[in-house]
Amino acid sequence: MAEDKPRGLAAGLTNYGDPGFAAYLRRSFAQSMGYSRDLLSKPVVGITWTASDFNNCHRGVPRLVEAAKRGVLAAGGLPLDFPVPSLGEVFLNPTSMVFRNLMAMATEEMIRAQPMDAVILVGGCDKTLPALAMGAISAGKPAIMLATGPMMTSLYKGERLGACTDCRRFWAKYRSGEVDKQEIGKIEQTLATTEGTCSVMGTASTMAILCETMGLMLPGTAAIPAVHADRLRAAEETGRAAMQLVSSGLTYDRMLSQASFDNAMKMLLAIGGSTNAVVHVAAMAGRLGLDFSLERLNRFSDETPVLVDLKPTGQGYMEDFFAAGGVGAVLNRLRGKLDLDAMTVTGAPLGDFAAADDAWIADEVIRPVENPVRENGGLVGLFGSLAPGGAVLKRAAADERLFEKTARAVVFDGLADLSARIDDPDLDVTEDDALVLKNAGPIGAGMPEAGYLPIPAKLARRGVKDMLRISDARMSGTAFGTIVLHVSPEAAAGGPLDLVRNGDLVRISVKDRRIDLVVEETELARRRVAKPPRLAAKDRGWLGLFKRHVLQAERGCDLDFLTAEFPHEES
């Protein structure tokens, strides 16, 4: 019986060949930290420590952990924090995406190896929440998530600014000569002024909202600003909820269902969320053998309107979303499209946490279904001869005039080539062309957020704001433009993208959900034969393991041996 299993510090004893000695030694060393024997006899709640001087988004983690500990103690448990990797988006080379799976593995192993009866997953920065969720799903112990929350906006010359859509907008102005060096320096100091994650509907906020929708955290907690007192109260309540999980034994792998992921996909479309979520939630679904495919995305995208008017697809910021009613308000708006019987970490169904019909919701931020920002979903999957495995377009942040187009390819063979030539005044490019970047996928470069290819300087100076861009990379959830991402198979895996040459024609049809390379198959066959074979990756350590085992974008870029499909021996 589960209730007969050892709990607290008596669980998961270190193997010395003598369980009695192991328990005696553990108690002795635990007491050296100043805990009483009474407290050491309580159930243990682990708390992930993801604070780091290399992670600005997690500056508030120490206070969140402290508040969560209060909740655990008040509910009769022993809270013990433990470190896992902290992924600061802008501080990691070559890209934080390379380390998401490492964080997930570390989280899983530390949850499983250490004596805890439940775990609180504290994080916020882009890759952090999916990594924590992936690890907890696979670890199979009761878990609950606590997000750090978004930062607040600030003012510059009377204009409200926030990271990081406004970062990109002003950088584009700087590249085009509209903003000089002195002013861009002043703007740099104004864009991100508080702790927390990006203040727009970027990847961090998208993932927090989806995790709340899937029931992985307490309802109403995804969008609370990082500096708001409610964020600390939510942390304390999360500590109490973790103790309830000790009693119920509810784990993510038992709680999550296909309905949970379908709800997340519809929420992603309705909020105009980040393209990165397609990769991250696919990885979470892959741990359970559930479906988060681009084919499914397209089916839901045709029937799910964009309701949330936030940057980069609209005008508002996350603080507006919180004040407008948050996730509960969107659940109310989408009530007829969601499976509200899906389970949450509270033990209650999702429908219990939708805003009441008579609740106040700010219609200008979270639109009614009959007055959407756009009538169909913010994201769409594309397939075709250029992307047999699929690609993603954030159409809600794109120029619809470019949705049905045949364009000449201007090709960059990798990130170094892009950097060297994009602003070359002699670059043969017009605004009617398609910029194509290859070798920026998971194997080729760790799949950085390089898909937001800059407009060539000579075109930017002429006032060109958008053009068709195609790559096997990702882009920040805060970015905008007509940008086809996650082309799969990637160039480094031998996908058709690897065969594209300057001057080739590329055809996009959002209506038909297609992205095609308009080149005769006989010519492509000739190019395949002429191309020398790639050398196997010789990277050592984690990067070598990542490149040898990473899956393609449509399967979440998880490591193959961590998925539900991988043949594991029964324990």
C-alpha positions as CSV (number, residue, x, y, z in Angstrom):
1,M,0.0,0.0,0.0
2,A,1.2,3.5,-0.9
3,E,0.5,4.7,2.7
4,D,2.9,2.1,4.1
5,K,5.8,3.5,2.1
6,P,8.5,5.4,4.0
7,R,8.1,9.1,3.9
8,G,10.2,12.1,4.6
9,L,13.8,11.5,5.4
10,A,13.1,7.8,5.9
11,A,12.5,7.4,2.1
12,G,15.0,6.6,-0.5
13,L,17.9,5.7,1.8
14,T,21.4,5.9,0.6
15,N,22.7,2.5,-0.2
16,Y,25.4,1.4,2.4
17,G,24.2,-2.2,2.5
18,D,22.6,-1.5,5.9
19,P,19.3,0.4,5.8
20,G,19.3,0.9,9.6
21,F,22.7,2.5,9.5
22,A,21.7,4.7,6.5
23,A,18.7,6.1,8.3
24,Y,20.8,6.7,11.5
25,L,23.5,8.4,9.5
26,R,21.0,10.6,7.6
27,R,19.3,11.7,10.8
28,S,22.7,12.6,12.3
29,F,23.8,14.7,9.4
30,A,20.4,16.4,9.1
31,Q,20.6,17.4,12.7
32,S,23.9,19.0,12.1
33,M,22.0,21.6,10.1
34,G,20.1,22.6,13.2
35,Y,16.7,20.9,12.6
36,S,14.9,19.4,15.6
37,R,14.1,15.7,15.6
38,D,10.4,16.6,15.5
39,L,10.7,18.6,12.3
40,L,12.9,16.0,10.8
41,S,10.1,13.5,11.3
42,K,7.7,15.5,9.0
43,P,6.9,14.9,5.4
44,V,9.6,16.6,3.1
45,V,8.7,19.0,0.4
46,G,11.6,19.8,-2.0
47,I,11.8,23.2,-3.6
48,T,13.9,23.8,-6.7
49,W,16.4,26.6,-6.2
50,T,16.8,28.3,-9.6
51,A,18.2,31.7,-8.5
52,S,21.5,32.6,-10.3
53,D,23.5,35.8,-10.9
54,F,23.3,34.7,-14.5
55,N,19.5,34.8,-14.6
56,N,17.9,38.2,-14.3
57,C,14.4,36.7,-14.6
58,H,14.9,34.7,-11.4
59,R,16.1,37.6,-9.2
60,G,13.0,37.1,-7.0
61,V,13.4,33.4,-6.5
62,P,14.9,33.6,-3.0
63,R,11.8,35.4,-1.7
64,L,9.5,33.0,-3.5
65,V,11.3,30.0,-1.9
66,E,11.1,31.7,1.5
67,A,7.3,32.3,1.1
68,A,6.8,28.7,-0.2
69,K,8.6,27.4,2.9
70,R,6.2,29.3,5.1
71,G,3.3,27.5,3.5
72,V,4.9,24.1,3.9
73,L,5.8,24.7,7.5
74,A,2.3,26.0,8.3
75,A,0.8,22.9,6.8
76,G,3.0,20.6,8.9
77,G,5.9,19.7,6.5
78,L,9.6,20.2,6.2
79,P,10.7,22.3,3.2
80,L,14.1,21.7,1.8
81,D,15.4,23.6,-1.2
82,F,17.9,22.1,-3.7
83,P,19.7,23.5,-6.7
84,V,19.1,22.6,-10.3
85,P,20.5,24.4,-13.4
86,S,19.2,28.0,-13.9
87,L,18.8,29.0,-17.5
88,G,19.1,32.7,-18.0
89,E,18.0,33.3,-21.6
90,V,20.4,36.0,-22.6
91,F,23.4,34.7,-20.6
92,L,23.9,31.3,-22.3
93,N,26.0,30.3,-25.3
94,P,25.3,29.2,-27.9
95,T,21.6,29.2,-26.8
96,S,19.6,28.3,-23.7
97,M,17.7,25.7,-25.8
98,V,20.8,23.5,-25.7
99,F,20.5,23.3,-21.9
100,R,16.7,22.8,-21.5
101,N,17.1,19.0,-21.6
102,L,20.1,19.1,-19.3
103,M,17.9,21.0,-16.7
104,A,15.1,18.6,-17.2
105,M,17.4,15.6,-16.6
106,A,18.9,17.2,-13.5
107,T,15.5,18.0,-12.2
108,E,14.2,14.5,-12.8
109,E,17.2,12.8,-11.2
110,M,17.3,15.1,-8.1
111,I,13.6,14.7,-7.5
112,R,14.0,10.9,-7.7
113,A,17.2,10.6,-5.8
114,Q,16.5,12.8,-2.8
115,P,14.1,12.0,0.0
116,M,11.1,14.3,-0.8
117,D,7.4,13.5,-0.7
118,A,6.5,16.3,-3.1
119,V,8.3,19.0,-5.0
120,I,7.6,22.7,-5.7
121,L,9.1,23.7,-9.1
122,V,10.1,27.3,-9.0
123,G,11.1,29.0,-12.3
124,G,10.1,31.4,-15.0
125,C,12.7,32.1,-17.7
126,D,11.8,30.7,-21.1
127,K,13.3,27.2,-21.1
128,T,13.0,26.8,-17.3
129,L,9.3,26.0,-16.9
130,P,9.2,23.3,-19.6
131,A,12.4,21.8,-18.3
132,L,11.0,21.6,-14.7
133,A,7.7,20.2,-16.0
134,M,9.5,17.6,-18.2
135,G,11.7,16.5,-15.3
136,A,8.7,16.3,-12.9
137,I,6.6,14.3,-15.3
138,S,9.3,11.7,-15.7
139,A,10.2,11.6,-12.0
140,G,6.7,10.5,-11.0
141,K,6.5,12.3,-7.6
142,P,3.8,14.8,-6.6
143,A,4.7,18.2,-8.0
144,I,3.4,21.7,-8.3
145,M,4.8,24.7,-10.2
146,L,5.4,28.2,-9.0
147,A,6.2,30.8,-11.7
148,T,8.4,33.8,-11.0
149,G,5.9,36.1,-12.9
150,P,6.4,38.9,-15.5
151,M,8.3,42.1,-15.0
152,M,6.5,45.5,-15.0
153,T,6.8,48.1,-17.8
154,S,8.5,51.4,-17.5
155,L,8.3,54.8,-19.3
156,Y,10.6,56.4,-21.8
157,K,9.6,59.9,-23.0
158,G,6.1,59.2,-22.0
159,E,5.9,55.9,-23.9
160,R,5.3,52.7,-22.0
161,L,8.1,50.2,-22.8
162,G,8.7,46.6,-21.8
163,A,11.0,43.7,-22.7
164,C,11.4,42.5,-25.2
165,T,9.1,43.3,-28.2
166,D,10.0,47.0,-27.7
167,C,13.7,45.9,-27.6
168,R,13.4,44.6,-31.1
169,R,11.3,47.5,-32.3
170,F,13.9,50.1,-31.2
171,W,16.8,47.9,-32.4
172,A,15.2,47.9,-35.9
173,K,15.0,51.7,-35.7
174,Y,18.6,51.9,-34.8
175,R,19.6,49.6,-37.7
176,S,17.6,51.8,-40.1
177,G,19.1,55.0,-38.8
178,E,16.0,56.3,-37.1
179,V,17.6,56.1,-33.6
180,D,21.2,57.1,-33.0
181,K,23.7,55.5,-30.7
182,Q,23.2,57.8,-27.8
183,E,19.4,57.3,-27.7
184,I,19.6,53.5,-28.1
185,G,21.9,53.5,-25.0
186,K,19.2,55.4,-23.0
187,I,16.5,53.0,-24.3
188,E,18.6,50.0,-23.3
189,Q,18.5,51.2,-19.7
190,T,14.7,51.6,-19.7
191,L,13.4,48.3,-21.3
192,A,13.9,45.9,-18.4
193,T,13.7,47.6,-15.0
194,T,12.2,45.1,-12.5
195,E,12.7,41.4,-11.7
196,G,10.6,38.9,-13.6
197,T,10.2,37.5,-17.1
198,C,9.5,39.5,-20.3
199,S,6.5,41.8,-19.9
200,V,4.9,40.8,-23.2
201,M,3.3,37.5,-24.4
202,G,6.8,36.0,-25.0
203,T,7.8,32.4,-24.3
204,A,8.0,32.8,-20.5
205,S,4.5,34.1,-20.1
206,T,3.1,31.8,-22.7
207,M,4.5,28.8,-20.9
208,A,3.3,30.0,-17.5
209,I,-0.2,30.4,-19.0
210,L,-0.1,27.0,-20.6
211,C,1.1,25.4,-17.4
212,E,-1.8,26.9,-15.5
213,T,-4.2,25.8,-18.2
214,M,-2.8,22.2,-18.0
215,G,-3.3,22.4,-14.2
216,L,0.3,22.2,-13.2
217,M,0.2,25.2,-10.9
218,L,-2.4,26.9,-8.7
219,P,-5.2,28.6,-10.6
220,G,-4.8,32.4,-11.0
221,T,-1.0,32.4,-10.5
222,A,0.5,32.4,-13.9
223,A,0.2,36.1,-14.7
224,I,0.8,37.8,-11.3
225,P,3.5,40.3,-11.8
226,A,6.8,39.4,-10.2
227,V,6.9,42.4,-7.9
228,H,3.3,42.1,-6.8
229,A,2.5,41.1,-3.2
230,D,0.1,38.5,-4.6
231,R,3.1,36.7,-6.1
232,L,4.5,36.0,-2.5
233,R,1.0,35.0,-1.3
234,A,0.8,32.6,-4.2
235,A,4.1,31.1,-3.2
236,E,2.9,30.6,0.4
237,E,-0.3,29.0,-0.9
238,T,1.7,26.8,-3.2
239,G,3.6,25.5,-0.2
240,R,0.3,24.5,1.5
241,A,-0.9,22.9,-1.7
242,A,2.3,20.8,-1.9
243,M,1.5,19.4,1.4
244,Q,-2.0,18.4,0.2
245,L,-0.2,16.6,-2.7
246,V,1.8,14.6,-0.1
247,S,-1.6,13.2,1.1
248,S,-3.2,12.7,-2.3
249,G,-0.2,11.4,-4.1
250,L,-1.3,13.0,-7.3
251,T,1.5,13.2,-9.9
252,Y,1.8,15.0,-13.2
253,D,2.1,11.8,-15.2
254,R,-1.2,10.5,-13.7
255,M,-3.0,13.9,-13.9
256,L,-2.1,15.0,-17.4
257,S,-4.3,13.6,-20.3
258,Q,-4.7,14.3,-24.0
259,A,-7.5,16.8,-23.0
260,S,-4.9,18.7,-20.9
261,F,-2.7,19.1,-24.0
262,D,-5.6,19.9,-26.3
263,N,-6.6,22.7,-23.9
264,A,-3.1,24.0,-23.8
265,M,-3.0,24.1,-27.6
266,K,-6.2,26.0,-27.8
267,M,-5.1,28.4,-25.1
268,L,-1.8,28.9,-27.1
269,L,-3.8,29.9,-30.2
270,A,-6.2,32.2,-28.3
271,I,-3.5,34.2,-26.5
272,G,-1.3,34.6,-29.7
273,G,1.4,32.8,-27.8
274,S,5.0,32.1,-28.6
275,T,6.1,29.7,-31.4
276,N,8.6,28.2,-28.8
277,A,5.6,26.7,-26.9
278,V,5.0,24.3,-29.8
279,V,8.5,22.8,-29.2
280,H,8.3,22.9,-25.4
281,V,4.8,21.4,-24.9
282,A,5.5,18.8,-27.6
283,A,8.5,17.7,-25.5
284,M,6.2,17.5,-22.4
285,A,3.6,15.5,-24.3
286,G,6.4,13.2,-25.6
287,R,7.3,12.2,-22.1
288,L,3.8,10.7,-21.9
289,G,3.2,9.5,-25.4
290,L,0.5,12.1,-26.1
291,D,-0.1,14.2,-29.2
292,F,0.9,17.8,-29.6
293,S,1.5,17.7,-33.3
294,L,1.4,20.4,-36.0
295,E,-1.5,18.6,-37.7
296,R,-3.5,18.9,-34.5
297,L,-2.5,22.5,-34.2
298,N,-3.9,23.3,-37.7
299,R,-7.2,21.6,-36.8
300,F,-7.6,23.7,-33.7
301,S,-6.2,26.9,-35.3
302,D,-9.0,27.1,-37.8
303,E,-11.6,27.1,-35.0
304,T,-9.9,29.1,-32.2
305,P,-9.8,32.9,-32.4
306,V,-7.1,35.1,-31.0
307,L,-8.7,36.8,-28.0
308,V,-5.8,38.4,-26.1
309,D,-4.5,41.8,-27.3
310,L,-0.9,41.8,-26.1
311,K,2.4,42.5,-27.7
312,P,3.9,41.2,-30.0
313,T,0.6,40.5,-31.8
314,G,-1.3,43.4,-30.2
315,Q,-0.8,46.4,-27.9
316,G,-0.9,45.4,-24.2
317,Y,1.5,43.9,-21.7
318,M,1.3,41.1,-19.1
319,E,0.4,43.5,-16.3
320,D,-2.7,44.4,-18.4
321,F,-3.5,40.7,-18.9
322,F,-3.3,40.1,-15.1
323,A,-5.6,43.1,-14.3
324,A,-8.0,42.0,-17.1
325,G,-8.7,38.7,-15.4
326,G,-5.8,36.4,-16.4
327,V,-6.2,32.8,-17.3
328,G,-9.5,32.4,-15.6
329,A,-11.0,35.1,-17.9
330,V,-9.7,33.3,-21.0
331,L,-11.1,30.0,-19.8
332,N,-14.5,31.7,-19.5
333,R,-14.2,33.1,-23.0
334,L,-13.2,29.7,-24.4
335,R,-15.6,27.7,-22.3
336,G,-17.3,26.2,-25.3
337,K,-14.1,25.0,-26.9
338,L,-12.2,23.5,-23.9
339,D,-12.5,20.2,-22.0
340,L,-13.2,21.7,-18.6
341,D,-13.3,18.3,-17.0
342,A,-9.5,18.0,-17.4
343,M,-7.8,17.5,-14.0
344,T,-5.7,20.0,-12.2
345,V,-3.0,19.7,-9.5
346,T,-5.7,20.8,-7.0
347,G,-7.6,17.6,-7.6
348,A,-10.5,19.7,-9.0
349,P,-11.4,20.0,-12.7
350,L,-10.2,23.0,-14.8
351,G,-13.8,24.3,-15.2
352,D,-13.9,25.1,-11.5
353,F,-11.4,27.9,-12.1
354,A,-12.9,29.6,-15.1
355,A,-14.2,33.1,-14.3
356,A,-17.9,33.3,-13.6
357,D,-20.1,34.6,-16.3
358,D,-20.9,37.7,-14.3
359,A,-17.2,38.4,-13.5
360,W,-15.6,41.6,-14.7
361,I,-13.3,41.1,-17.6
362,A,-11.5,43.9,-19.5
363,D,-12.9,43.4,-23.0
364,E,-10.2,45.5,-24.6
365,V,-7.5,43.1,-23.4
366,I,-9.2,39.8,-23.3
367,R,-11.8,40.0,-26.1
368,P,-15.2,38.3,-26.3
369,V,-15.3,35.5,-28.8
370,E,-17.7,37.5,-31.0
371,N,-15.1,40.4,-31.2
372,P,-11.7,38.7,-31.5
373,V,-8.4,40.2,-32.3
374,R,-8.4,37.8,-35.3
375,E,-10.9,35.0,-36.1
376,N,-8.4,32.2,-36.3
377,G,-5.5,31.1,-34.2
378,G,-2.2,32.9,-33.9
379,L,-0.1,30.0,-35.1
380,V,-0.2,27.7,-38.0
381,G,1.8,24.6,-39.1
382,L,3.1,24.4,-42.7
383,F,4.1,21.3,-44.6
384,G,5.5,20.7,-48.1
385,S,8.6,19.8,-50.1
386,L,10.8,22.3,-48.1
387,A,9.5,21.0,-44.7
388,P,8.2,17.4,-44.8
389,G,8.3,17.3,-41.0
390,G,6.6,20.6,-40.7
391,A,7.4,24.3,-39.9
392,V,5.6,27.0,-37.9
393,L,4.4,30.5,-38.7
394,K,3.1,33.0,-36.1
395,R,0.6,34.5,-38.5
396,A,-0.9,36.7,-35.8
397,A,2.4,38.6,-35.8
398,A,3.0,38.6,-39.6
399,D,2.1,40.6,-42.6
400,E,-0.8,38.9,-44.4
401,R,0.3,40.4,-47.7
402,L,3.1,37.9,-47.6
403,F,1.0,34.8,-46.9
404,E,0.5,33.7,-50.5
405,K,3.8,34.3,-52.3
406,T,6.6,32.9,-54.5
407,A,9.9,34.5,-53.7
408,R,13.5,34.2,-54.8
409,A,15.7,32.7,-52.1
410,V,18.6,34.6,-50.6
411,V,20.5,31.9,-48.7
412,F,22.8,32.1,-45.7
413,D,24.6,28.9,-44.9
414,G,24.8,29.5,-41.1
415,L,24.9,32.1,-38.4
416,A,28.4,33.3,-39.2
417,D,27.5,33.7,-42.9
418,L,24.4,35.6,-41.9
419,S,26.3,38.0,-39.6
420,A,29.0,38.5,-42.3
421,R,26.7,39.3,-45.2
422,I,23.3,40.6,-44.1
423,D,24.4,44.2,-44.1
424,D,26.7,44.0,-47.1
425,P,25.7,46.9,-49.4
426,D,26.5,44.6,-52.3
427,L,24.1,41.8,-51.1
428,D,21.8,40.8,-54.0
429,V,18.4,41.2,-52.3
430,T,15.1,43.0,-52.7
431,E,12.1,43.2,-50.4
432,D,10.3,40.7,-52.6
433,D,12.9,38.0,-51.9
434,A,12.9,35.4,-49.1
435,L,15.8,35.3,-46.7
436,V,16.7,31.7,-46.0
437,L,18.9,30.6,-43.1
438,K,20.1,27.0,-42.8
439,N,22.2,25.1,-40.3
440,A,20.5,26.8,-37.3
441,G,18.5,23.8,-36.2
442,P,19.0,21.6,-33.0
443,I,21.9,19.6,-34.5
444,G,23.3,22.4,-36.6
445,A,23.5,25.1,-33.9
446,G,21.4,24.1,-30.9
447,M,18.3,25.8,-32.5
448,P,19.0,29.4,-31.3
449,E,16.5,32.3,-31.5
450,A,18.1,33.4,-34.8
451,G,15.0,32.9,-37.0
452,Y,14.2,36.6,-36.6
453,L,16.6,37.4,-39.4
454,P,17.2,41.1,-39.5
455,I,16.0,43.1,-42.5
456,P,19.2,43.8,-44.6
457,A,20.4,47.3,-43.6
458,K,20.1,48.7,-47.1
459,L,16.4,47.7,-47.2
460,A,15.8,48.8,-43.6
461,R,17.1,52.3,-44.5
462,R,14.5,52.4,-47.3
463,G,11.7,51.7,-44.8
464,V,11.2,47.9,-45.4
465,K,9.7,46.6,-42.1
466,D,9.0,42.9,-43.0
467,M,9.8,40.3,-45.6
468,L,9.5,36.5,-45.8
469,R,12.1,34.8,-43.7
470,I,12.6,31.0,-43.5
471,S,14.9,28.9,-41.3
472,D,15.3,25.8,-39.1
473,A,15.9,28.1,-36.1
474,R,13.5,29.4,-33.5
475,M,12.7,33.0,-32.7
476,S,11.9,34.8,-29.5
477,G,8.2,34.8,-28.5
478,T,8.6,38.5,-28.2
479,A,9.4,38.9,-31.9
480,F,7.2,39.7,-34.9
481,G,7.3,39.3,-38.7
482,T,6.5,36.9,-41.5
483,I,8.9,34.3,-40.3
484,V,8.7,30.5,-41.0
485,L,10.5,28.6,-38.3
486,H,11.4,25.1,-37.1
487,V,11.8,23.8,-40.7
488,S,12.1,20.1,-40.3
489,P,14.1,18.0,-41.0
490,E,16.7,20.7,-40.4
491,A,19.6,21.3,-42.8
492,A,22.2,19.6,-40.6
493,A,20.0,16.4,-40.6
494,G,20.0,16.3,-44.4
495,G,16.6,17.9,-44.8
496,P,15.5,19.7,-48.1
497,L,16.5,23.0,-46.5
498,D,20.1,21.9,-46.9
499,L,19.7,21.8,-50.7
500,V,18.4,25.4,-51.2
501,R,20.6,27.6,-53.3
502,N,20.6,31.3,-54.1
503,G,18.0,32.1,-56.7
504,D,15.8,29.1,-56.1
505,L,12.1,29.8,-55.8
506,V,10.3,29.2,-52.6
507,R,6.5,29.2,-52.4
508,I,4.4,29.8,-49.3
509,S,0.7,29.4,-49.0
510,V,-0.7,29.9,-45.5
511,K,-4.2,29.2,-46.9
512,D,-3.0,25.7,-48.1
513,R,-0.7,25.2,-45.1
514,R,2.3,24.7,-47.5
515,I,5.9,25.7,-47.8
516,D,7.6,24.4,-51.0
517,L,10.9,24.5,-52.7
518,V,10.1,25.1,-56.4
519,V,13.0,23.1,-57.9
520,E,12.8,20.0,-60.1
521,E,13.4,16.7,-58.3
522,T,16.1,15.8,-60.8
523,E,18.1,18.9,-59.8
524,L,17.6,18.2,-56.1
525,A,18.8,14.6,-56.7
526,R,21.9,16.0,-58.4
527,R,22.6,18.3,-55.5
528,R,22.3,15.5,-53.0
529,V,24.9,13.4,-54.8
530,A,27.2,16.3,-55.2
531,K,27.1,17.3,-51.5
532,P,29.9,15.8,-49.4
533,P,28.7,13.7,-46.4
534,R,28.7,15.4,-43.1
535,L,31.2,14.3,-40.4
536,A,29.7,12.9,-37.3
537,A,29.5,15.4,-34.4
538,K,32.8,15.2,-32.4
539,D,31.6,17.5,-29.6
540,R,32.4,16.2,-26.1
541,G,30.3,16.3,-22.9
542,W,26.8,17.6,-22.9
543,L,26.9,19.1,-26.4
544,G,28.0,15.9,-27.9
545,L,25.3,13.9,-26.1
546,F,22.7,16.5,-27.2
547,K,23.7,16.4,-30.9
548,R,23.7,12.6,-31.0
549,H,20.3,12.2,-29.4
550,V,18.2,15.3,-30.0
551,L,14.9,14.9,-31.8
552,Q,13.6,17.3,-34.5
553,A,11.4,20.3,-33.7
554,E,8.0,18.6,-34.3
555,R,9.0,16.1,-31.5
556,G,10.0,18.8,-29.1
557,C,13.8,18.6,-29.4
558,D,13.8,16.2,-26.5
559,L,16.5,13.5,-26.2
560,D,15.3,10.3,-27.8
561,F,16.0,8.2,-24.8
562,L,13.8,10.4,-22.5
563,T,10.6,10.0,-24.4
564,A,7.8,7.5,-23.8
565,E,8.5,5.8,-27.1
566,F,12.0,4.8,-26.1
567,P,12.1,1.2,-24.9
568,H,12.6,1.3,-21.1
569,E,13.0,-1.7,-18.9
570,E,10.2,-2.3,-16.4
571,S,11.4,-1.5,-12.9
